[in-house]
Amino acid sequence: MKQTFDIRRFWQTLKWTVISEKKSILTAFVAFTVAFLAIQLFSCFTIFDLTQGLGSAATYAGVGSCTATIAIMGAYYASGLLGNARTTRQRVTALMLPASNLEKFAARLIYCCIVMPALLYVAACAATCLRMLLELIAGHNDITAGFSVLFGGDLKMMGLEDDGLGMSTFVILALSWWSTSIFVLGGVFFRTRPFVWTNVTMFVGSLVLFTLLFYIGVLIGEDNLKQLFINLGLKDMSFDFDTFQLIVSLIFTAFTVFNVWLSYWLYKRLQVVQHKWFNV
């Protein structure tokens, strides 16, 4: 098998991946539709006024909970890149697929990071439509969809101005891509419970990093830090907010590319007999 990327072979691999997971896709769609509907109905018929319906604020509460659930489950599915290669038989099947490593990796990446999150959004939309129908049947007179919260359209609620919405959206997307790439990398590296161990690793790593930065700052001293900024010419340097956001976006986009490359580098080393804890 040639290790070059062939678009037709990749498309066949992607179709095979989706078809082989059709039972899981259907089960997830039904389960999350019911779960999202239950969340929104709980807000509608338990917490808030039974006769007035959700209204805008209550809609944002219910749909916002669905959005948070989608974010968490999106990370969970991203960590399942090797979900089709957990057992020895599954690994043999994955290794014997008539496709290059890049094609198989790209197919699993699209399935885990695009297909499944899109499925969650479709389930949330279906649940929202069902909730609105039930509200209409119940006679509520203030029915709101709340799709703007679901798809991140209410950035003004965060105090952002119209002029900065475009760049702010790019920053949010860059951070989302970076966090997703972290879970993709964890899913390739950890063999068992990748979602849990990735979260544990991120927590411990963040704790160690901030502790080191704190003690480095203490050792250097506040006066020395100020003098360092003066020597570097940074004391009077001022960036506008858009420039700062652009720099942050580019940095996290670079981290995302690196994480995806490292994930692919590890994916190429998938073997039938694996380490007990790691896929290396």
Summary of the structure (lengths in Angstrom):
residues: 280
radius of gyration: 23.2
end to end distance: 22.5
largest distance: 69.8
contacts: 817
relative contact order: 0.13
helix: 75%
strand: 1%
